[in-house]
Amino acid sequence: MNFISNLIPLLVLISHIGIAIFFLGLLFVYAGFINRKGTIGKLYDLIAVHSLPIVFLISLAGVAGSLYYSEIIGFPPCVLCWWQRVFLYPITILSGMGFLKRDKQIIDYAIVFALIAFLIGLYQYIGQFFTGILPCDAAGVVSCSKIYVSAYGYITIPLMALTLSVMILAVLVFAAFGVKRSRQ
């Protein structure tokens, strides 16, 4: 169990590096510094084409991670954690069904779920550092502000959920624009 408890924050850290590279590359492509038809452009096209299985795997990892922390480690999820789960778990089902049926119409629905989960995660992550703005009592057994995991000086469970939401949103929004561009 200690291996998994160390692996999850490491994967989040690697994800942060990947997200930064993704957005920097996107910025360079749209600014004209990198040829859109080159290797980077082909990579982005590959992401857009395979967006649903990518989102399925990302969201499945999030489901597994959240269940690991609550059911195996025994960290009780707070109110905001439950609300994030309410919006993140369906993305696994939607993206899985969309992939199996080759139906990209679910992308718009999944974006809404991921955006709401992102906003909840952002609120919770910021709220961990400022007392009194979270809905849970800081002294309670299941507190939104209690930090169960702290890795690399900034990675907590709410940041893990926030990272998951950002990754899902990035892939879905990118795929949505790719789908709309291919329809024109």
PyRosetta script that sets phi, psi and omega in degrees:
from pyrosetta import init, pose_from_sequence

init()
pose = pose_from_sequence("MNFISNLIPLLVLISHIGIAIFFLGLLFVYAGFINRKGTIGKLYDLIAVHSLPIVFLISLAGVAGSLYYSEIIGFPPCVLCWWQRVFLYPITILSGMGFLKRDKQIIDYAIVFALIAFLIGLYQYIGQFFTGILPCDAAGVVSCSKIYVSAYGYITIPLMALTLSVMILAVLVFAAFGVKRSRQ")
pose.set_psi(1, -34.2)
pose.set_omega(1, 179.8)
pose.set_phi(2, -62.7)
pose.set_psi(2, -35.2)
pose.set_omega(2, 178.0)
pose.set_phi(3, -60.9)
pose.set_psi(3, -46.7)
pose.set_omega(3, -179.1)
pose.set_phi(4, -67.5)
pose.set_psi(4, -39.7)
pose.set_omega(4, 179.1)
pose.set_phi(5, -63.4)
pose.set_psi(5, -28.7)
pose.set_omega(5, 175.6)
pose.set_phi(6, -86.6)
pose.set_psi(6, -30.6)
pose.set_omega(6, -177.4)
pose.set_phi(7, -69.8)
pose.set_psi(7, -41.3)
pose.set_omega(7, -175.9)
pose.set_phi(8, -60.4)
pose.set_psi(8, -51.1)
pose.set_omega(8, 177.3)
pose.set_phi(9, -62.0)
pose.set_psi(9, -33.7)
pose.set_omega(9, 177.1)
pose.set_phi(10, -63.6)
pose.set_psi(10, -42.6)
pose.set_omega(10, 177.1)
pose.set_phi(11, -63.5)
pose.set_psi(11, -36.0)
pose.set_omega(11, 177.1)
pose.set_phi(12, -65.7)
pose.set_psi(12, -43.2)
pose.set_omega(12, 177.6)
pose.set_phi(13, -60.4)
pose.set_psi(13, -45.1)
pose.set_omega(13, 177.1)
pose.set_phi(14, -62.3)
pose.set_psi(14, -38.1)
pose.set_omega(14, 177.2)
pose.set_phi(15, -62.6)
pose.set_psi(15, -39.4)
pose.set_omega(15, 178.4)
pose.set_phi(16, -62.2)
pose.set_psi(16, -40.1)
pose.set_omega(16, 177.1)
pose.set_phi(17, -65.3)
pose.set_psi(17, -44.1)
pose.set_omega(17, 178.4)
pose.set_phi(18, -62.4)
pose.set_psi(18, -40.7)
pose.set_omega(18, 178.4)
pose.set_phi(19, -63.9)
pose.set_psi(19, -43.4)
pose.set_omega(19, 179.3)
pose.set_phi(20, -61.9)
pose.set_psi(20, -44.6)
pose.set_omega(20, 178.8)
pose.set_phi(21, -64.0)
pose.set_psi(21, -41.7)
pose.set_omega(21, 179.4)
pose.set_phi(22, -58.1)
pose.set_psi(22, -50.7)
pose.set_omega(22, -177.2)
pose.set_phi(23, -72.2)
pose.set_psi(23, -35.2)
pose.set_omega(23, 175.6)
pose.set_phi(24, -64.6)
pose.set_psi(24, -43.7)
pose.set_omega(24, 177.1)
pose.set_phi(25, -60.7)
pose.set_psi(25, -42.8)
pose.set_omega(25, 178.4)
pose.set_phi(26, -61.7)
pose.set_psi(26, -43.0)
pose.set_omega(26, 178.2)
pose.set_phi(27, -61.7)
pose.set_psi(27, -44.3)
pose.set_omega(27, 179.9)
pose.set_phi(28, -66.6)
pose.set_psi(28, -36.3)
pose.set_omega(28, 178.3)
pose.set_phi(29, -65.9)
pose.set_psi(29, -48.2)
pose.set_omega(29, -176.6)
pose.set_phi(30, -75.3)
pose.set_psi(30, -21.4)
pose.set_omega(30, 175.5)
pose.set_phi(31, -81.7)
pose.set_psi(31, -11.4)
pose.set_omega(31, 177.9)
pose.set_phi(32, 91.0)
pose.set_psi(32, 5.8)
pose.set_omega(32, 179.0)
pose.set_phi(33, -75.7)
pose.set_psi(33, -25.7)
pose.set_omega(33, -179.6)
pose.set_phi(34, -122.0)
pose.set_psi(34, 136.8)
pose.set_omega(34, 179.3)
pose.set_phi(35, -64.1)
pose.set_psi(35, 125.5)
pose.set_omega(35, -178.6)
pose.set_phi(36, -64.2)
pose.set_psi(36, -26.5)
pose.set_omega(36, -178.0)
pose.set_phi(37, -93.6)
pose.set_psi(37, 0.9)
pose.set_omega(37, -179.2)
pose.set_phi(38, -80.6)
pose.set_psi(38, -160.6)
pose.set_omega(38, -176.4)
pose.set_phi(39, -60.9)
pose.set_psi(39, -43.5)
pose.set_omega(39, -179.9)
pose.set_phi(40, -63.4)
pose.set_psi(40, -44.5)
pose.set_omega(40, 178.3)
pose.set_phi(41, -60.4)
pose.set_psi(41, -40.3)
pose.set_omega(41, 178.1)
pose.set_phi(42, -66.1)
pose.set_psi(42, -36.5)
pose.set_omega(42, 177.7)
pose.set_phi(43, -64.6)
pose.set_psi(43, -43.4)
pose.set_omega(43, 178.5)
pose.set_phi(44, -66.2)
pose.set_psi(44, -37.5)
pose.set_omega(44, 175.4)
pose.set_phi(45, -63.3)
pose.set_psi(45, -39.5)
pose.set_omega(45, 178.0)
pose.set_phi(46, -62.7)
pose.set_psi(46, -41.4)
pose.set_omega(46, 177.4)
pose.set_phi(47, -63.2)
pose.set_psi(47, -44.0)
pose.set_omega(47, -179.6)
pose.set_phi(48, -63.4)
pose.set_psi(48, -41.8)
pose.set_omega(48, -178.6)
pose.set_phi(49, -67.1)
pose.set_psi(49, -39.9)
pose.set_omega(49, -176.9)
pose.set_phi(50, -104.1)
pose.set_psi(50, 30.5)
pose.set_omega(50, -175.1)
pose.set_phi(51, -63.0)
pose.set_psi(51, -40.8)
pose.set_omega(51, -176.1)
pose.set_phi(52, -66.9)
pose.set_psi(52, -46.1)
pose.set_omega(52, 175.7)
pose.set_phi(53, -65.5)
pose.set_psi(53, -32.3)
pose.set_omega(53, 177.6)
pose.set_phi(54, -64.8)
pose.set_psi(54, -47.6)
pose.set_omega(54, 179.2)
pose.set_phi(55, -64.0)
pose.set_psi(55, -38.9)
pose.set_omega(55, 178.0)
pose.set_phi(56, -59.1)
pose.set_psi(56, -46.9)
pose.set_omega(56, -178.8)
pose.set_phi(57, -66.5)
pose.set_psi(57, -41.0)
pose.set_omega(57, 178.3)
pose.set_phi(58, -63.2)
pose.set_psi(58, -47.9)
pose.set_omega(58, -178.0)
pose.set_phi(59, -69.1)
pose.set_psi(59, -34.1)
pose.set_omega(59, 176.5)
pose.set_phi(60, -64.4)
pose.set_psi(60, -39.6)
pose.set_omega(60, 176.1)
pose.set_phi(61, -62.8)
pose.set_psi(61, -38.3)
pose.set_omega(61, 177.5)
pose.set_phi(62, -65.6)
pose.set_psi(62, -42.3)
pose.set_omega(62, 176.6)
pose.set_phi(63, -61.3)
pose.set_psi(63, -47.7)
pose.set_omega(63, -179.8)
pose.set_phi(64, -62.2)
pose.set_psi(64, -42.6)
pose.set_omega(64, 179.7)
pose.set_phi(65, -64.6)
pose.set_psi(65, -43.4)
pose.set_omega(65, -179.5)
pose.set_phi(66, -66.8)
pose.set_psi(66, -39.4)
pose.set_omega(66, 177.5)
pose.set_phi(67, -70.3)
pose.set_psi(67, -32.9)
pose.set_omega(67, 176.2)
pose.set_phi(68, -60.9)
pose.set_psi(68, -49.3)
pose.set_omega(68, -177.6)
pose.set_phi(69, -67.1)
pose.set_psi(69, -38.0)
pose.set_omega(69, -177.0)
pose.set_phi(70, -85.8)
pose.set_psi(70, -40.2)
pose.set_omega(70, -173.2)
pose.set_phi(71, -94.5)
pose.set_psi(71, -29.3)
pose.set_omega(71, -177.8)
pose.set_phi(72, -99.0)
pose.set_psi(72, -51.2)
pose.set_omega(72, 179.1)
pose.set_phi(73, -74.4)
pose.set_psi(73, -35.2)
pose.set_omega(73, 177.3)
pose.set_phi(74, 96.9)
pose.set_psi(74, 18.1)
pose.set_omega(74, 175.7)
pose.set_phi(75, -77.0)
pose.set_psi(75, 120.1)
pose.set_omega(75, -179.8)
pose.set_phi(76, -73.4)
pose.set_psi(76, 128.4)
pose.set_omega(76, 179.3)
pose.set_phi(77, -72.2)
pose.set_psi(77, 138.1)
pose.set_omega(77, 178.2)
pose.set_phi(78, -82.3)
pose.set_psi(78, -178.9)
pose.set_omega(78, -179.1)
pose.set_phi(79, -59.1)
pose.set_psi(79, -45.7)
pose.set_omega(79, -179.2)
pose.set_phi(80, -67.9)
pose.set_psi(80, -34.9)
pose.set_omega(80, 175.5)
pose.set_phi(81, -61.5)
pose.set_psi(81, -41.1)
pose.set_omega(81, 178.3)
pose.set_phi(82, -63.8)
pose.set_psi(82, -41.9)
pose.set_omega(82, 179.7)
pose.set_phi(83, -65.3)
pose.set_psi(83, -36.9)
pose.set_omega(83, 175.7)
pose.set_phi(84, -62.5)
pose.set_psi(84, -41.8)
pose.set_omega(84, 178.2)
pose.set_phi(85, -62.3)
pose.set_psi(85, -38.8)
pose.set_omega(85, 179.2)
pose.set_phi(86, -56.9)
pose.set_psi(86, -35.8)
pose.set_omega(86, -177.7)
pose.set_phi(87, -95.9)
pose.set_psi(87, -22.9)
pose.set_omega(87, -179.9)
pose.set_phi(88, -87.8)
pose.set_psi(88, -38.2)
pose.set_omega(88, -176.8)
pose.set_phi(89, -59.9)
pose.set_psi(89, -42.2)
pose.set_omega(89, 179.3)
pose.set_phi(90, -62.0)
pose.set_psi(90, -24.6)
pose.set_omega(90, 179.1)
pose.set_phi(91, -62.8)
pose.set_psi(91, -34.6)
pose.set_omega(91, 177.3)
pose.set_phi(92, -61.8)
pose.set_psi(92, -45.3)
pose.set_omega(92, -179.3)
pose.set_phi(93, -68.7)
pose.set_psi(93, -46.7)
pose.set_omega(93, -179.6)
pose.set_phi(94, -60.5)
pose.set_psi(94, -48.3)
pose.set_omega(94, -178.0)
pose.set_phi(95, -68.5)
pose.set_psi(95, -35.5)
pose.set_omega(95, 176.6)
pose.set_phi(96, -64.2)
pose.set_psi(96, -46.2)
pose.set_omega(96, 178.6)
pose.set_phi(97, -66.9)
pose.set_psi(97, -40.8)
pose.set_omega(97, 178.1)
pose.set_phi(98, -61.7)
pose.set_psi(98, -39.7)
pose.set_omega(98, 178.6)
pose.set_phi(99, -66.5)
pose.set_psi(99, -47.0)
pose.set_omega(99, -178.6)
pose.set_phi(100, -63.8)
pose.set_psi(100, -38.5)
pose.set_omega(100, -178.8)
pose.set_phi(101, -92.4)
pose.set_psi(101, 1.0)
pose.set_omega(101, -177.9)
pose.set_phi(102, 53.3)
pose.set_psi(102, 46.4)
pose.set_omega(102, -176.3)
pose.set_phi(103, -118.6)
pose.set_psi(103, 105.8)
pose.set_omega(103, -178.9)
pose.set_phi(104, -84.3)
pose.set_psi(104, 2.2)
pose.set_omega(104, 179.3)
pose.set_phi(105, -65.3)
pose.set_psi(105, -21.9)
pose.set_omega(105, -178.2)
pose.set_phi(106, -73.9)
pose.set_psi(106, -12.5)
pose.set_omega(106, -176.4)
pose.set_phi(107, -57.1)
pose.set_psi(107, -43.9)
pose.set_omega(107, -179.7)
pose.set_phi(108, -60.9)
pose.set_psi(108, -40.6)
pose.set_omega(108, 179.8)
pose.set_phi(109, -68.2)
pose.set_psi(109, -42.8)
pose.set_omega(109, -179.0)
pose.set_phi(110, -65.9)
pose.set_psi(110, -33.6)
pose.set_omega(110, 177.1)
pose.set_phi(111, -61.1)
pose.set_psi(111, -42.5)
pose.set_omega(111, 179.9)
pose.set_phi(112, -62.5)
pose.set_psi(112, -46.1)
pose.set_omega(112, 178.2)
pose.set_phi(113, -60.2)
pose.set_psi(113, -45.7)
pose.set_omega(113, -177.9)
pose.set_phi(114, -67.1)
pose.set_psi(114, -36.5)
pose.set_omega(114, 179.1)
pose.set_phi(115, -65.7)
pose.set_psi(115, -43.2)
pose.set_omega(115, 178.0)
pose.set_phi(116, -64.9)
pose.set_psi(116, -43.5)
pose.set_omega(116, 177.3)
pose.set_phi(117, -61.5)
pose.set_psi(117, -38.9)
pose.set_omega(117, 177.4)
pose.set_phi(118, -60.2)
pose.set_psi(118, -47.4)
pose.set_omega(118, -178.4)
pose.set_phi(119, -63.9)
pose.set_psi(119, -40.7)
pose.set_omega(119, 177.2)
pose.set_phi(120, -64.1)
pose.set_psi(120, -45.4)
pose.set_omega(120, -179.8)
pose.set_phi(121, -63.2)
pose.set_psi(121, -40.8)
pose.set_omega(121, 178.3)
pose.set_phi(122, -63.6)
pose.set_psi(122, -45.7)
pose.set_omega(122, 177.9)
pose.set_phi(123, -59.4)
pose.set_psi(123, -45.3)
pose.set_omega(123, -178.5)
pose.set_phi(124, -68.6)
pose.set_psi(124, -41.9)
pose.set_omega(124, -178.7)
pose.set_phi(125, -64.5)
pose.set_psi(125, -45.7)
pose.set_omega(125, 177.5)
pose.set_phi(126, -64.6)
pose.set_psi(126, -40.1)
pose.set_omega(126, -178.6)
pose.set_phi(127, -65.7)
pose.set_psi(127, -22.9)
pose.set_omega(127, 177.7)
pose.set_phi(128, -63.4)
pose.set_psi(128, -25.7)
pose.set_omega(128, -175.0)
pose.set_phi(129, -100.4)
pose.set_psi(129, -6.8)
pose.set_omega(129, 178.5)
pose.set_phi(130, -127.3)
pose.set_psi(130, 117.4)
pose.set_omega(130, -176.7)
pose.set_phi(131, -72.7)
pose.set_psi(131, 146.7)
pose.set_omega(131, 173.0)
pose.set_phi(132, 90.7)
pose.set_psi(132, -4.5)
pose.set_omega(132, -179.3)
pose.set_phi(133, -102.3)
pose.set_psi(133, -8.6)
pose.set_omega(133, 179.9)
pose.set_phi(134, -92.6)
pose.set_psi(134, 151.0)
pose.set_omega(134, -176.0)
pose.set_phi(135, -73.2)
pose.set_psi(135, -15.2)
pose.set_omega(135, -178.0)
pose.set_phi(136, -93.0)
pose.set_psi(136, 146.5)
pose.set_omega(136, 177.0)
pose.set_phi(137, -69.8)
pose.set_psi(137, 126.6)
pose.set_omega(137, -177.6)
pose.set_phi(138, -62.6)
pose.set_psi(138, -23.1)
pose.set_omega(138, -179.5)
pose.set_phi(139, -94.1)
pose.set_psi(139, -5.8)
pose.set_omega(139, -176.3)
pose.set_phi(140, -72.3)
pose.set_psi(140, 166.7)
pose.set_omega(140, 179.9)
pose.set_phi(141, -64.7)
pose.set_psi(141, -43.0)
pose.set_omega(141, 178.8)
pose.set_phi(142, -110.2)
pose.set_psi(142, 88.2)
pose.set_omega(142, -175.3)
pose.set_phi(143, -105.6)
pose.set_psi(143, 136.5)
pose.set_omega(143, 176.5)
pose.set_phi(144, -67.7)
pose.set_psi(144, -27.3)
pose.set_omega(144, -175.5)
pose.set_phi(145, -92.4)
pose.set_psi(145, -5.8)
pose.set_omega(145, 179.3)
pose.set_phi(146, -72.2)
pose.set_psi(146, 132.4)
pose.set_omega(146, -179.1)
pose.set_phi(147, -99.9)
pose.set_psi(147, 106.2)
pose.set_omega(147, -179.6)
pose.set_phi(148, -84.0)
pose.set_psi(148, -34.9)
pose.set_omega(148, -178.5)
pose.set_phi(149, -126.8)
pose.set_psi(149, 132.6)
pose.set_omega(149, 174.6)
pose.set_phi(150, -140.5)
pose.set_psi(150, 106.6)
pose.set_omega(150, -177.8)
pose.set_phi(151, -123.1)
pose.set_psi(151, 142.5)
pose.set_omega(151, 177.3)
pose.set_phi(152, 58.2)
pose.set_psi(152, 21.3)
pose.set_omega(152, 176.0)
pose.set_phi(153, 81.4)
pose.set_psi(153, -5.8)
pose.set_omega(153, -178.4)
pose.set_phi(154, -149.6)
pose.set_psi(154, -14.2)
pose.set_omega(154, -176.0)
pose.set_phi(155, -85.7)
pose.set_psi(155, 115.8)
pose.set_omega(155, 175.8)
pose.set_phi(156, -122.8)
pose.set_psi(156, 174.1)
pose.set_omega(156, -179.9)
pose.set_phi(157, -60.4)
pose.set_psi(157, -44.6)
pose.set_omega(157, 176.3)
pose.set_phi(158, -60.2)
pose.set_psi(158, -35.3)
pose.set_omega(158, 177.4)
pose.set_phi(159, -68.7)
pose.set_psi(159, -33.2)
pose.set_omega(159, 176.3)
pose.set_phi(160, -61.6)
pose.set_psi(160, -45.0)
pose.set_omega(160, 178.7)
pose.set_phi(161, -66.9)
pose.set_psi(161, -38.0)
pose.set_omega(161, 178.1)
pose.set_phi(162, -64.0)
pose.set_psi(162, -42.9)
pose.set_omega(162, 177.8)
pose.set_phi(163, -61.2)
pose.set_psi(163, -43.7)
pose.set_omega(163, 177.6)
pose.set_phi(164, -58.5)
pose.set_psi(164, -44.9)
pose.set_omega(164, 179.5)
pose.set_phi(165, -63.3)
pose.set_psi(165, -42.1)
pose.set_omega(165, 179.8)
pose.set_phi(166, -63.2)
pose.set_psi(166, -43.7)
pose.set_omega(166, 179.9)
pose.set_phi(167, -62.2)
pose.set_psi(167, -45.9)
pose.set_omega(167, -179.8)
pose.set_phi(168, -63.8)
pose.set_psi(168, -46.4)
pose.set_omega(168, 178.7)
pose.set_phi(169, -59.9)
pose.set_psi(169, -44.2)
pose.set_omega(169, -178.9)
pose.set_phi(170, -59.4)
pose.set_psi(170, -47.6)
pose.set_omega(170, -178.8)
pose.set_phi(171, -66.8)
pose.set_psi(171, -43.5)
pose.set_omega(171, -177.4)
pose.set_phi(172, -67.9)
pose.set_psi(172, -44.3)
pose.set_omega(172, 179.2)
pose.set_phi(173, -64.6)
pose.set_psi(173, -42.1)
pose.set_omega(173, 177.5)
pose.set_phi(174, -61.1)
pose.set_psi(174, -43.3)
pose.set_omega(174, 179.1)
pose.set_phi(175, -66.8)
pose.set_psi(175, -38.4)
pose.set_omega(175, -179.9)
pose.set_phi(176, -61.5)
pose.set_psi(176, -43.3)
pose.set_omega(176, 177.7)
pose.set_phi(177, -68.4)
pose.set_psi(177, -34.7)
pose.set_omega(177, 177.1)
pose.set_phi(178, -65.4)
pose.set_psi(178, -40.3)
pose.set_omega(178, 179.0)
pose.set_phi(179, -67.1)
pose.set_psi(179, -44.9)
pose.set_omega(179, -179.4)
pose.set_phi(180, -65.8)
pose.set_psi(180, -38.0)
pose.set_omega(180, 179.1)
pose.set_phi(181, -65.8)
pose.set_psi(181, -37.7)
pose.set_omega(181, -178.1)
pose.set_phi(182, -74.6)
pose.set_psi(182, -21.2)
pose.set_omega(182, 178.5)
pose.set_phi(183, -78.3)
pose.set_psi(183, -21.5)
pose.set_omega(183, -175.5)
pose.set_phi(184, -81.4)
pose.dump_pdb("model.pdb")
